[in-house]
Amino acid sequence: MIPVTTFAGKKVAVFGLGASGLLSARALKAGGAEVVVFDDEPKKVEEARAEGLTTQDLRAIDWSKIAALVLAPGVPLTHPAPHWSAALANKAGVEIIGDIELFCRERAKSGVQCPLVAITGTNGKSTTTALIAHLIGHAGRDAQMGGNIGVPVLALQPFAPGRVYVLELSSFQIDLAPSLKPTVGILLNVTEDHLDRHGSMANYAAIKTLLAASVEPGGSAVIGVDDRYTREAAERIERAGKTVLRVSVVSALRDGYYAEGSRILRSVAGKAHPVAQLAGIGSLRGAHNAQNAASALAACVALGIDLPAIQQGLVSFPGLAHRMQPIGRKPTNLGNILFVNDSKATNADSAAKALASFGDIFWIAGGKPKTGGIVSLAEFFPRIRKAYLIGEAAADFARTLDGKVPYEIAHVLSAAVAAATRDAEASGRKEPVVLLSPACASYDQYPNFEVRGKAFSDLVLALPGVTSPSPSRGG
């Protein structure tokens, strides 16, 4: 754990007692702060009290004595309305921050030279984060990975010379980290998401692009420039005097990194040369993974890692759980069924990446729907042999698919896996793919996408004749 000493001798309120909130409270207490915690769920308050934390309803405290409110990232800050704790803090003129901000202040205070790589984007940030940490570790350096990827940032090892922190950051976390100054700030892409939290696409894009714009002096902003919001951000940040490394998987760049087939090239003043090869790396299949790999490569080069070490690290990357993760193969008379867990595809744009990467797809989709449904996926419908619809979105998805893609409403995942396997076996296709890529959140039937993905994996591995593929090359 990283103790937070920047609030030593001060009183700090913490609202939201999930993993990051509890770590924030412990780290502040360890650093000498007086901490009071609360949550809207009484059970969480009782659990915090049981471990020795001071609990009190924040509606009853004297806010004039509070130095800061540390807010869990999932708690509404501005939209659709500020949470009552945020409203009280605003009324009292108390700053509202998150655990990432605590980390950033402690990093600045420590004076230890610890590079920080921060990654955001609507899609691809988890894979890119995991890949960067893997490449740094493969090169023999100490990489500490956390943030939105599942490990609270303050649970990482304390600052030490040469230690590199690799953090995935959501828009919620960026919103609560005003002093974020990464050594390398990566902005992959910006497409519609979380508008209920940010109010408008303009607000959402502004927060996302803030990460790349805030790189420290001498740092680098790595920006995917294949959408309007990121292209405009790259131009704006470059005009502000920051070093911008552009990345594209759509077109060649005069300056930057771009994909050409399975190769990644770097271009300087119009002269391009290959710097990495992705052919045969199953964990980095698809154009979206070429963007992830090119962005990771640009970040690692900026950190001083040499190209041969990066290439070796790319080859050995095992991939990210629940993101286009090959789970198993089942032999048929003609070939093999491949089962792929893409539970992390919680919106249509993310599901598009998987649908673009396979053919002869038996698609399991549905859950708690996002704005826009799956209308935007129409270009991939010819790849889908049949769809199996689950959860709250099933009826709406059925209306979209009607007359375009055969489907059945399976309601639950177990029925969908059984039906998709049955139909893939009977399809006469050599390499059919049973793909869980829901294009939906999980909350109607599962607490998170990880639990949903594990449920799919367990169902697949329980099928007779299924064997697990190689994790590093399979797919």
C-alpha positions, 0 to 999 in steps of 0.5 A, spaced: 500 500 500 502 507 498 501 511 505 498 518 503 501 523 507 499 529 503 493 530 508 497 528 515 494 532 520 487 534 516 480 531 516 478 527 510 471 525 508 471 518 504 464 516 500 463 510 497 466 504 500 468 499 495 475 497 494 478 503 492 474 507 497 476 503 503 484 503 500 483 510 500 481 511 507 486 506 509 492 509 506 490 516 508 489 513 515 496 510 515 499 517 512 496 521 518 490 523 516 483 523 520 478 519 516 471 519 516 467 514 511 460 513 509 456 509 504 449 509 502 449 501 503 449 500 511 452 493 510 458 497 507 458 502 513 458 496 518 464 492 514 468 499 515 467 500 522 468 493 523 475 494 521 476 500 525 475 506 520 471 511 523 464 512 520 459 517 520 453 520 516 456 525 512 450 529 512 451 530 520 458 532 520 461 539 520 464 540 513 468 546 515 473 542 518 473 537 512 480 538 508 477 534 502 472 529 500 475 523 497 469 520 492 469 513 489 469 514 481 462 511 480 458 516 485 455 521 480 459 528 480 455 532 476 450 528 472 444 526 472 445 530 478 451 531 483 450 525 489 448 528 496 455 528 498 458 532 492 453 537 493 454 538 501 462 538 499 460 543 493 456 548 498 462 548 503 467 549 498 471 543 499 475 540 494 472 533 491 478 528 489 479 521 488 484 515 489 488 517 483 489 524 485 491 522 492 496 517 488 498 523 484 499 528 490 503 523 493 508 521 487 509 529 486 511 529 494 515 523 494 520 526 489 522 519 487 523 518 479 517 514 478 515 514 470 507 514 470 503 511 464 496 513 464 491 510 459 484 512 457 479 511 451 472 508 450 475 502 448 481 498 448 484 501 454 484 495 459 488 491 453 493 496 452 494 497 459 496 490 460 500 490 454 504 496 456 505 493 463 507 486 460 512 489 455 515 493 461 516 487 465 519 483 459 524 488 458 526 487 466 523 493 469 518 493 475 511 495 472 506 496 477 499 496 474 492 498 477 487 503 476 480 502 473 483 495 471 482 492 477 487 493 482 486 500 486 492 505 485 493 505 492 494 498 493 500 498 489 507 498 491 510 504 494 514 509 490 522 507 488 527 509 483 525 506 476 519 503 478 514 504 473 506 505 474 501 503 469 494 506 470 488 505 466 483 511 467 476 511 466 473 518 465 470 518 472 477 517 475 480 523 470 474 527 473 477 526 480 484 527 478 486 535 477 493 534 478 494 528 474 501 529 470 503 522 466 510 521 463 506 518 457 499 519 457 495 515 452 488 517 449 486 511 444 479 513 442 473 517 443 466 514 442 459 515 445 459 512 452 457 514 459 453 520 457 448 519 463 454 521 467 457 526 463 451 530 460 453 530 453 458 527 448 462 534 448 463 533 456 465 526 455 470 527 450 473 533 454 475 529 460 478 523 456 482 528 452 484 532 458 489 526 460 493 526 454 493 534 455 496 533 462 502 530 460 508 532 465 514 537 462 518 533 457 513 527 457 509 524 451 502 524 449 500 518 445 494 519 441 490 515 436 487 519 431 482 515 427 476 519 430 474 526 430 475 527 437 482 525 438 484 528 431 482 535 434 485 533 441 492 531 437 492 538 434 490 542 440 495 539 444 501 539 439 499 547 439 500 547 446 507 545 445 506 538 448 510 532 444 504 528 440 505 521 438 500 519 433 497 512 432 493 510 426 490 503 424 486 507 418 491 510 414 499 512 413 501 517 417 507 522 415 509 522 423 507 517 428 506 510 428 501 506 424 499 499 422 499 496 415 497 489 415 500 485 420 506 490 421 507 496 425 511 502 422 514 508 425 514 514 420 518 520 421 517 526 416 514 521 411 520 516 411 517 510 414 520 503 417 517 497 420 518 497 428 514 491 430 510 484 427 503 482 429 503 476 425 501 469 428 500 473 435 493 470 437 492 475 443 493 481 438 488 479 433 484 484 429 485 492 427 483 494 434 489 490 437 493 493 432 491 500 435 493 497 442 499 494 440 502 501 436 500 505 442 503 500 447 509 500 443 510 508 442 509 508 450 515 503 451 519 507 446 518 513 449 520 510 456 527 508 453 525 500 451 528 497 445 525 495 439 527 487 440 525 487 447 518 490 445 517 485 439 519 479 444 514 482 449 508 482 444 509 475 442 509 473 449 503 477 451 497 472 453 492 477 452 486 480 457 481 475 460 474 477 458 477 480 451 477 476 445 479 471 450 480 464 446 476 459 452 476 452 448 476 448 442 471 443 440 472 438 434 467 437 429 467 432 423 470 438 419 474 442 424 474 445 430 469 450 434 472 456 437 469 459 443 471 466 445 470 470 451 469 477 449 464 479 456 468 486 456 465 488 450 459 492 454 457 496 448 456 496 441 463 499 439 467 494 443 463 488 440 464 491 433 472 489 434 470 482 435 465 481 430 470 484 425 475 479 427 472 472 426 467 469 420 462 464 421 460 467 428 454 464 432 453 470 437 451 471 444 449 478 445 445 481 450 444 484 457 443 491 460 442 495 454 446 501 452 444 507 448 443 506 441 443 498 441 446 494 436 444 498 430 451 500 428 453 493 428 449 492 421 455 492 417 457 485 421 451 482 420 453 478 414 459 474 418 453 472 423 450 465 422 445 466 428 444 470 434 442 468 441 439 473 445 440 474 453 438 479 458 434 485 458 436 487 451 433 481 448 427 483 445 430 490 442 436 486 439 431 481 436 427 487 433 434 490 430 436 483 427 429 481 424 429 479 417 437 480 417 440 475 422 437 468 424 436 469 432 433 465 438 431 468 444 435 464 449 434 469 455 440 466 460 447 464 458 447 457 459 441 456 454 445 460 449 451 456 450 448 450 449 444 452 443 450 456 439 454 449 440 449 445 437 448 450 431 455 450 430 456 443 430 451 442 425 453 448 421 457 444 416 462 450 417 470 448 418 471 453 423 465 456 426 466 461 432 461 461 438 462 468 441 460 471 447 460 479 445 454 482 449 454 489 447 451 490 453 453 491 461 452 485 465 448 488 471 441 485 469 444 478 470 451 479 473 454 483 478 460 485 473 463 483 466 468 479 469 463 474 473 459 474 466 465 472 462 467 466 468 460 464 467 461 463 460 468 460 460 465 455 466 459 453 461 464 452 455 469 448 459 464 443 462 462 441 454 464 434 452 470 434 448 472 441 449 480 443 450 483 449 452 487 453 447 494 456 448 493 462 451 499 466 448 498 464 441 491 461 440 485 464 437 
